[in-house]
Amino acid sequence: MRVLGVNAVFHDPAAALVVDGEIAAAAEEERFTRRKHGKSPVPFSTWELPERAAAWCLTQAGLTAAELDAVAYSYDPQLAPQPNGDVTNDAWEGLRTLYASRAPSFLRTALPGLDASRVHFVPHHVAHAASAFLAGPFPRSSVLVLDGRGERTSYLAGRQGDDGFEVLATQELPHSLGLLYEEVTQHLGFQRSSDEYKVMAMVSYGRPAFLDAFRQAVRTTDDGGFRVHPLDLAEFVPPVRNGERWRQEHADLAATMQARLEEVLLELARWLHAQTGDAVLTMAGGVALNCVANSFLADRGPFERIWVQPAAGDAGTALGAALHVASQHGDDVRPMGTAALGRGWSAEELCAWLQKAALPHERPDDVAGAAAEVIAENGVVAWFQGRSEYGPRALGHRSLLANPTHADNLNRLNDIKGREQFRPVAPMVLLERATDLFEGPLPSPYMLFTHRVRPEWRDRIPAVVHVDGTARIQTVDRADEPLVARLLEAVERRTGVPVVVNTSLNTAGRPMVDDPRDALECFGSAPIDALAIGPYLVRRSALGARVAA
Ligand SMILES: [Fe+2]
C-alpha cells in the first residue's frame, strides 16, 4: 500500500512516503522553506503542514494524492487533553488538539485529491517507536522513546517481538526528561527545543557540580517510569541573558544535566532489559539525539547493540507513522538502509545550474579525488552529492569537508558557518579503519555516538578531537557510500590520515543546504575553497578571489 507519513504537531514538520513497505522518500519541510525547524513549536502553528515536503514525496514516487491508500499523522488528538470549551486554557493546549483533529481537512486542502477519510492518527510515541524498531535493521528489539512530550506522555518503553509491538511502560506529563533538558537549554541562553546539542557541546567544559540536587529531583520509579520534580535552575546559576557569555557555573549546569540524564537512562534501560532480555535496543525521540548519553548507554547499559533512528527528533515520526500504518495493514516493511532519502539531482541538472550561475567549473575524472586534493592542501570543500539526508546530521551528502590535521580548522569551520567557537566538528572515517583510531560502538553511520580517540591519534587529527578526548564519528561503509569511501582513501593517500572533517553544509541559523541553489548561495556567501557538486568542481581560485587559509 501507499502511505504518506506526516509530522506537523510540534516542530520539525516532515513527510515520508512508504510504498509496499519500502521507504521511497522522506524530507523535512525546513529544507524547502529554509526556515530552521520549519515552524515554532506553539499550539497556534499546529495547522501548518509539511506541504512542500509532502508534495515532493509524491512527485518523487510519481503518485498523486488521490492514489494514496493512507496518510499517517503522527499525533492522536483523541489521546490529547481535550479543549473542553475554552481553547485558551493551559497555554492554548486545546487549540493544538483542535487543529490536530482537523488535520484531515487541512491535508485535503494542502494535497488536492486526497480522500480525507484515509487519514489515520498514530499516537506520537508509537510513531517515534516505529521509526526505531521498524526502520532499524533488527527484526526484534527493545525500544525506548525518550522525548519532550507527546499527547500526554514524555516517554515510552516497549518491545517489538514476534507478535508485534507491545508497550511496557510510559511516563505521563509533566514528568519529562526532554522538557527538563529544554529548560536547561533556555537557562543557558540558547533556544529551547532547538539548541539542545549546544548544551551537549558545553558539557565537557564543566563538571556535574549540582548532581546531588538533580538526583533528588529526577528519580526513576519501580514501574519503568520516572519523576521530575520542579527545579529552580537560578538557584544554581543565574540564566544567561541575551548576548552574555556563559561562565564556568553554566558549563557545570550543563554537565550536571547531562550526568543525571545518563544515570536515569541507564536505570530505564536496565528496567527494560530486565523485562525483555533482548540483545538489541532501538531508540528514538529528541533525547535520543544525545550522542554522549547514547555512548554511555552503549558502554554501561545491558544491551549488546543499540540502533538509533537518525531522524530521532519529531521529523522522524513522519517516517515512523507511515511504517506503522503500512505494517498494521500487513505490508512487509523493510528497514532503512540509508538516511539519504531526500532530494537529488542528475549531473545534467547540476550542470545547468552551474551554467545559469555563470560559474567556471571543471569535470574531473573523479570528483572524490579532486576534492581530496583540495582537502590535502588544507582547503575547505562544500560537498553536495546524491540525495539529501533525513534528520539533523550531514552524512556525506550535504557536508563541509576539511583537513583534520590542522587544529585551527575547527575555528575556521566555525567562522565559515558563523557559529560559536566551542562547537565541535566531527570526523568521517572508513568503517574498516575506525578501530585503528577510535574506541566505541561500531558501526556508527549516523553520528549518534561519541568515541574515544586513541591517544596516538589525538595529535594527528586535532581539529576533530573534543576537549575530553572524544569525537562524534561517522563510519563510512564503502558498500553504502562508495563515493565518500573513495574520497577518504584519496585523502589518506595524500596526507597519511584516513579521516576527513565533516560538518553540515549550512551557515548558522539556517537549515542544511538541500537544493543546488542553496549550495550555490552558501558557497557564494562563505569563504569555502571549492564546491564539489555532483561530478563538478568549482574552485574559488578560478573565480579570481583566493581565500586565505
Ligand atoms: Fe516527539
Boltz pocket constraint, residues with backbone or C-beta under 6 A from the ligand:
constraints:
  - pocket:
      binder: B
      contacts: [[A, 124], [A, 128], [A, 147], [A, 148], [A, 149], [A, 150], [A, 285], [A, 286], [A, 312], [A, 313], [A, 314]]
      max_distance: 6.0
